[in-house]
Amino acid sequence: MKRRQFSMLVFAGMFVLSTVGSAMAQQKLAGIDVSHADVRSGPTVVGRPTSPLWGTVDQVLVTISAEQFVPADSSETWTYDPFNGNGRIRTGGGGFMWFDAAPDLPAGVQIMQIEMEGCDTSATAHISTYLFVTPSPSGGIALARLATSGADANVPGCDFFFVDTSADNIFVDRWNNRYTLRIEISGTDNTTSVRAVRVYYKLRVKPAPVTASFTDVPTSHPFFQYIEALKASGVTGGCVASPPQYCPNDPVTRGQMAVFLSRLVGLHFPF
């Protein structure tokens, strides 16, 4: 029973992604020098992940609407038109063209892909989305990833623009890092606009400790990592207190399963 439940937490997916070259490495973004940041870009690839159906697909996503992004400079002007196929449209401002948002990502997940939904019908402007990872409480950008509509002459139209981060092994550590999404809109009319940014991620099982917590589940046990993850998260305390045992081969009663599931999903209502 436990194996069936927690196999869902180990994921493998296919992602078709795209990025196009950018001059980001040569500029300062709203006072943040990213000239030495780790920036990846590449050719455009058409396609996007399949929508999950009934929890059978391993990818999870969080969507940040363009209206949730705040301007990087007080002189920035914009309009927001989500009902006519546009979204965030930059209309002018100072020397900045960026809007920032903080994605609400669960701790421990692996960021697999960044997707920007927007339109670029300009021959001279473009739209881009950056993911910045910066150490807390202070420090420069440790990693940056880019999804963009590409070279100005491409005029790709309305589409989804991707950057694959699966090989970067970005595991969300909210204790030690900050994660920022930045949309760049270089045009100042409705030929360039951004509607939303999506972050695709995978849930991960906690890494196994060096020392076993239960005497009957040694580090060589095939389910050692998963049983240790249950204990560390408070889902189970085992079947015997002294010596601590888990009883991995015992059947699970409906009562025990009620405890497992309630603790797992946080079914606690204090009010």
ABEGO torsion letter per residue (X at the ends): XAAAAAAAABBBBBBBBBBBBBAAAABBBGGBBAAABBBBBBBBBBEBBBBBBGGABABBBBBBBAAABBBABAABBBBBBAAAGBEBBBAEEBABABBBBBBBBBBGBBBABBBBBBBBABAABBBBBBBBBBBOABEBBABBBBBBAEBAAAGAEBBBBBBBAAAAGBBBBAAABBBBBBBBBABABAABBBABBBBBBBBBBBBBBABBABAABBAABAAAAAAAAAAAAGABAEABAOBBBAGAABBBBAAAAAAAAAAAAGBBBAX
